[in-house]
Amino acid sequence: MRIAVGSDHAGFELKELVRPLLDDAGHQVVDVGTDSEESTDYPGHAADAARLVASGDADRAVIVCGSGVGVAIVANKVDGVRAVNAHDAEEAEMSRRHNDANVLALAGRRLDRADAEIIVERFLETEFEGGRHERRVKQISAVERGEQP
């Protein structure tokens, strides 16, 4: 799987911990920055990762800021992206299973390596169930197009 990763300065350390986990699992990683803990604004990095997913140039993305909230908000502004700010493995799993989430946002200031690792693994290994959930994902897409769901 091709995975885009990105972060701001507050998420840099966690992104740098997650990236080798993805490499070791055999994924192709596309790092859209940042490359240090020097202060930087998160919207550009989150948007770059989300756009790679929306265009099909990445299958999924993992983005990190201090709380995970800001990067999730940005990513969800990109048509075709369904980002989740998952705090635990169950949220990551259910976002994939029921919402076909394709971008995972993480809280760099709240998650340790062990928690992040299991959240990322669950997000990447869980398949979308489809069925009744497919109808709801189509309704989300209708909202993106400005239509009534």
C-alpha positions in Angstrom: 0.0 0.0 0.0 1.2 3.5 -0.7 0.8 5.7 2.4 1.3 9.5 2.6 2.5 10.8 5.9 2.7 14.4 7.1 2.9 16.5 10.2 3.5 19.8 11.7 6.2 20.4 14.4 4.0 19.1 17.2 3.4 15.9 15.4 6.9 15.5 13.9 8.2 13.1 16.6 5.3 10.7 16.3 5.4 10.9 12.5 9.0 9.9 12.7 8.1 6.9 14.9 5.2 5.8 12.6 7.2 6.1 9.3 9.6 3.1 10.0 6.6 1.0 11.1 5.0 1.5 7.7 8.3 0.8 6.0 8.9 -2.4 8.0 5.3 -3.6 7.1 6.2 -3.3 3.4 4.3 -0.1 2.6 5.6 2.6 0.3 5.8 5.8 2.3 5.5 9.3 0.8 6.6 11.9 3.4 5.1 15.3 2.7 6.9 16.9 5.7 7.7 18.5 7.9 11.2 17.5 8.5 12.0 18.9 11.9 10.5 20.2 15.1 10.9 23.8 14.0 7.5 25.6 14.1 5.5 25.2 10.9 1.8 25.4 10.0 -0.1 22.2 9.7 -2.6 23.0 7.0 -0.2 22.6 4.1 1.2 19.3 5.2 -2.3 17.9 6.0 -3.6 19.1 2.6 -0.7 17.7 0.7 -1.2 14.2 2.2 -5.0 14.4 1.7 -4.7 15.4 -1.9 -2.4 12.4 -2.6 -5.2 10.2 -1.3 -7.9 12.0 -3.2 -6.0 11.8 -6.4 -5.3 8.1 -6.0 -1.5 8.8 -5.7 -1.7 7.3 -2.2 -4.0 4.6 -0.9 -4.2 6.1 2.6 -2.5 8.8 4.7 -1.4 9.2 8.3 -1.2 12.8 9.5 -0.1 14.2 12.8 -0.4 17.4 14.8 -0.5 18.1 18.5 -4.1 17.1 19.0 -4.9 15.5 15.6 -7.9 17.9 15.3 -6.4 20.5 13.0 -5.0 18.1 10.5 -8.3 16.1 10.5 -10.3 19.3 9.8 -8.0 20.2 6.9 -8.0 16.8 5.4 -11.8 16.6 5.5 -11.9 19.7 3.4 -10.5 17.7 0.4 -13.2 16.1 -1.7 -13.0 12.3 -1.5 -11.2 12.3 1.9 -12.8 10.9 5.0 -10.4 11.6 7.8 -10.7 10.3 11.4 -8.9 11.6 14.5 -8.6 8.2 16.2 -7.7 8.0 19.8 -7.7 4.2 20.1 -7.6 1.1 17.9 -11.4 0.7 18.1 -12.1 4.1 16.6 -9.6 3.4 13.8 -11.2 0.1 13.1 -14.8 1.4 13.1 -13.9 4.4 10.9 -12.6 2.0 8.3 -15.3 -0.7 8.7 -18.3 1.7 8.6 -17.0 5.0 7.1 -14.3 3.8 4.7 -12.0 6.4 6.3 -8.9 6.9 4.1 -6.9 9.3 6.3 -5.9 8.8 9.9 -5.1 11.8 12.1 -3.1 11.3 15.2 -2.5 13.4 18.3 1.3 13.8 18.6 1.1 15.3 22.1 -1.2 12.6 23.5 -0.2 9.3 22.0 2.8 7.2 22.8 4.5 4.9 20.3 2.8 1.8 21.4 -0.7 3.3 21.2 0.0 4.9 17.8 1.4 1.6 16.5 -1.7 -0.3 17.2 -4.0 2.5 16.0 -2.1 2.6 12.7 -2.0 -1.1 12.3 -5.7 -1.5 12.9 -6.5 1.4 10.5 -4.5 -0.2 7.7 -5.6 -3.8 8.2 -9.3 -3.2 8.5 -11.4 -3.4 5.3 -14.6 -1.4 4.6 -17.7 -3.6 5.2 -19.8 -2.0 2.4 -23.4 -3.1 2.6 -25.6 -0.6 4.4 -22.5 1.5 5.1 -21.9 2.0 1.4 -25.2 4.0 1.2 -24.0 6.3 4.0 -20.6 6.9 2.4 -22.4 7.8 -0.8 -24.4 10.3 1.2 -21.2 11.8 2.6 -20.0 12.2 -1.0 -23.3 13.9 -1.9 -22.8 16.5 0.8 -19.3 17.2 -0.6 -20.9 17.9 -3.9 -23.4 20.3 -2.3 -26.3 18.0 -2.7 -28.9 16.8 -0.2 -27.9 13.4 1.1 
